[in-house]
Amino acid sequence: MCCAEEIYPRPDLKLYLNNSEIDNTTLSVQLNSNGLYTVALQGFVDDLVDGLEIICELRVIEANYTVRKEVIYYRVIQAVSSSNGNIKQLNFSLLFFLYVLLIFKVCF
């Protein structure tokens, strides 16, 4: 997910994986009472692999302005011991971390 808040004119947002644009996205656009836009783009990906470059691009064509935020995805593996002393591995991704890194300005 990437988003921009309090911006004018309305920007275009794009998400890329390894420089290929994500097709499966949902765009949310809100025109605020002050005339500024809040936009958010959420991408849906079937399989994230380690080393994947995730890019969020914001463009304001009228201002000839483009900015990109990039992050490299790595799965996190954490060892947890259970009550019987066995050690289990839990795999989880850093989706929340990615959300934070790809946000241009915090959107509510």
Rosetta blueprint (number, residue, H / E / L):
1 M L
2 C E
3 C E
4 A E
5 E E
6 E E
7 I E
8 Y L
9 P L
10 R L
11 P L
12 D E
13 L E
14 K E
15 L E
16 Y E
17 L E
18 N L
19 N L
20 S E
21 E E
22 I L
23 D L
24 N L
25 T E
26 T E
27 L E
28 S E
29 V E
30 Q E
31 L E
32 N L
33 S L
34 N L
35 G L
36 L L
37 Y E
38 T E
39 V E
40 A E
41 L E
42 Q E
43 G E
44 F L
45 V L
46 D L
47 D L
48 L L
49 V L
50 D L
51 G L
52 L E
53 E E
54 I E
55 I E
56 C E
57 E E
58 L E
59 R E
60 V E
61 I H
62 E H
63 A H
64 N L
65 Y E
66 T E
67 V E
68 R E
69 K E
70 E E
71 V E
72 I E
73 Y E
74 Y L
75 R L
76 V E
77 I E
78 Q E
79 A E
80 V E
81 S E
82 S L
83 S L
84 N L
85 G L
86 N L
87 I E
88 K E
89 Q E
90 L E
91 N E
92 F E
93 S L
94 L L
95 L H
96 F H
97 F H
98 L H
99 Y H
100 V H
101 L H
102 L H
103 I L
104 F L
105 K L
106 V L
107 C L
108 F L
